[in-house]
Amino acid sequence: MAASSEERIVRLPGVCGGRATIAGHRVRVLDIVLWHEHQGLAPDEIVSQVPSLTLAEVHAALAYYFDHREEIQEEIRAERTQAEQYGHNASSLLATRTKLNHRQAEETP
């Protein structure tokens, strides 16, 4: 008997930050949603990109998303915020290092 949609999607502490994933994979539901909704990939195209997934698993992830839309949207927003903060912090770190290098170059006779 085939697994139900509910059995195909799991949340495990310590796996992908506890986010909803496809059982047996480290592919998050939000990854499937981003590929489908934001990059325009059809479910069979996602399977072509990630051949370890079945078409049924991709559809289960999308079904989970539609049943838990606000939850997954919040995860997507949190990831974007984190990425923006990382980008800002990385830029700040680079600027700090550049300033230090310039100061050291000016101080060196």
C-alpha positions as CSV (number, residue, x, y, z in Angstrom):
1,M,0.0,0.0,0.0
2,A,1.3,3.5,-0.9
3,A,2.2,6.0,1.9
4,S,-0.3,8.7,2.5
5,S,0.6,12.4,2.1
6,E,0.7,12.7,5.9
7,E,3.3,9.9,6.1
8,R,5.4,11.4,3.4
9,I,6.0,14.7,5.2
10,V,7.8,14.8,8.6
11,R,9.2,17.2,11.1
12,L,12.2,15.9,13.0
13,P,14.2,17.8,15.6
14,G,17.8,18.3,14.3
15,V,16.8,17.6,10.6
16,C,16.7,20.8,8.5
17,G,16.0,22.9,11.5
18,G,12.9,21.0,12.4
19,R,11.2,22.3,9.3
20,A,8.7,20.1,7.3
21,T,10.7,17.7,5.0
22,I,10.0,14.9,2.7
23,A,10.4,11.7,4.7
24,G,13.8,10.0,4.0
25,H,15.2,13.2,2.3
26,R,16.7,16.5,3.4
27,V,14.4,18.3,1.0
28,R,12.2,20.8,2.8
29,V,8.6,21.5,1.8
30,L,9.6,25.1,1.5
31,D,12.2,24.1,-1.1
32,I,9.5,22.4,-3.2
33,V,7.3,25.4,-2.8
34,L,10.0,27.8,-3.9
35,W,10.9,25.7,-6.9
36,H,7.2,25.4,-7.9
37,E,5.7,28.7,-7.0
38,H,8.7,31.1,-7.4
39,Q,10.8,29.4,-10.1
40,G,7.8,28.0,-12.0
41,L,8.9,24.4,-12.1
42,A,6.2,21.8,-12.6
43,P,6.3,18.8,-10.3
44,D,7.8,16.5,-12.9
45,E,10.5,19.1,-13.5
46,I,11.3,19.1,-9.8
47,V,11.7,15.3,-10.0
48,S,14.0,15.7,-13.0
49,Q,16.1,18.2,-10.9
50,V,16.1,16.0,-7.8
51,P,15.8,12.4,-9.1
52,S,15.8,10.8,-5.7
53,L,12.3,12.2,-5.2
54,T,9.2,10.6,-6.6
55,L,6.4,12.6,-8.3
56,A,4.1,11.5,-5.4
57,E,6.5,13.0,-2.8
58,V,6.6,16.3,-4.7
59,H,2.8,16.3,-4.8
60,A,2.6,15.4,-1.1
61,A,4.9,18.4,-0.3
62,L,2.7,20.7,-2.3
63,A,-0.5,19.3,-0.7
64,Y,1.2,19.9,2.7
65,Y,1.9,23.4,1.7
66,F,-1.7,24.1,0.7
67,D,-2.9,22.7,4.0
68,H,-0.3,24.7,6.0
69,R,0.2,27.7,3.8
70,E,0.7,30.3,6.5
71,E,3.2,28.1,8.4
72,I,5.4,27.5,5.3
73,Q,5.1,31.2,4.2
74,E,6.4,32.2,7.6
75,E,9.3,29.8,7.2
76,I,10.1,31.4,3.8
77,R,9.9,34.9,5.3
78,A,12.2,33.8,8.1
79,E,14.7,32.4,5.6
80,R,14.7,35.6,3.6
81,T,15.2,37.7,6.7
82,Q,18.1,35.5,7.8
83,A,19.7,35.7,4.3
84,E,19.3,39.5,4.2
85,Q,20.9,39.8,7.7
86,Y,23.7,37.5,6.6
87,G,24.3,39.5,3.5
88,H,24.4,42.7,5.5
89,N,26.7,41.2,8.1
90,A,29.0,39.8,5.5
91,S,29.1,43.2,3.8
92,S,29.9,44.9,7.1
93,L,32.6,42.4,7.8
94,L,34.1,42.9,4.4
95,A,34.1,46.7,4.9
96,T,35.7,46.3,8.3
97,R,38.5,44.1,6.9
98,T,39.0,46.5,4.0
99,K,39.4,49.4,6.4
100,L,41.8,47.5,8.6
101,N,43.9,46.5,5.5
102,H,44.0,50.2,4.4
103,R,45.1,51.3,7.8
104,Q,47.8,48.7,8.0
105,A,49.0,49.7,4.5
106,E,49.2,53.3,5.6
107,E,51.0,52.5,8.8
108,T,53.6,50.3,7.1
109,P,56.7,52.4,6.1
